[in-house]
Amino acid sequence: MRLDELIKQKAYEKPVLILRSHPIIFFGNIILFAILAAIPYVLYQLFSTIYPLALNGPYGYPLVVLAVSVYYLSIWLFLFSEFIDFYLDVWIVTNDRIVNIIQQGLFARTISELDLYKVQDVTSEIKGALPTFFNYGNVYIQTAGEKERFIFKNVHRPHDIRKQIVDLIEVDRSYHKKDMPTP
């Protein structure tokens, strides 16, 4: 999906940062998928040892194949939906605004935006050993508006992103001060 399909860019606006969660975040889902995928094999080995004739009958084997097929289709669907949710959560920082695109399940998406000159505070945090080692964390953007806080979850190099956003805010505020009439 192209950027101009998601947001309507202004003529002077250009994207500065396009952010997603760090790929290591999805690694936990892959490990869970591998464990879930191994369960039928372990159960087959267990049942073939304890009840060797139960899986060889005229009804037992087709039912087992059907159940295992449904099981594998279900965990593939789980992995696919988790990947879609992971990949389509995007934060776009332009020279004028911040766009927050959050995918909620397969068929729901929330898009919210915030003008840079309205930002009051930008905070970054890295908590824990794994986030420190892989240098990912959260960036919080505070405003006085209706939606008080934008959160960039588990992004790579959160301290650098915070600094870039603060620099963009200063430039945008100076631009908006020029446009304001003086009393």
Phi, psi and omega in degrees: 000135182275156182297319182289347174280334181272317182230151177268109181281144174280163185299322183269357187274136175222142180291136178255315180228135169238112190245144172226166175297152179298140182300336181296337179297321181284343181300326177299321177294324179294320177296316177300318178299316180297320178294314179296325179290333181278342184301313180299323179295316179297316179295322177298315179297320180294311181291323180291336176278316184279312181237077185295332182272344184293327183270355183257359183289171182292337179252332184296310183295311178299324178293321178295316179298317178297313181297317180293323178297314178297320179299311181294322176297322179294316181287330173295319177296318176301311181297317180297314181293324176294321178294318178300315179297319179293313188285327184270359169281111186227142173238125182245124177249120177251182178284359181235333186203173176241131179244127182249113181245113182243123176272131180238096184077197183277332190237022179222137180218138176243128178239123176229154181222161186213130175287139184297324183290348178272353183288133180259326184209142175233123182233140175238148179214144172232119182236128174106166183287313180297313176299323178293318181295317182266000176057057173226156181184199184250149172238125181253131179241117186257135175229176176259005185281193181297310176269105191290333189216129169262139180234121171267106188272131172053045179271153179285137179056060184297326181292321177294320179296317178301315180296318178297319180293318178298318177297317178296323179297316179299316179296316182293321178294320178295325177294317181287332177293326178294326182281342183283134176288141179272138183286000000 
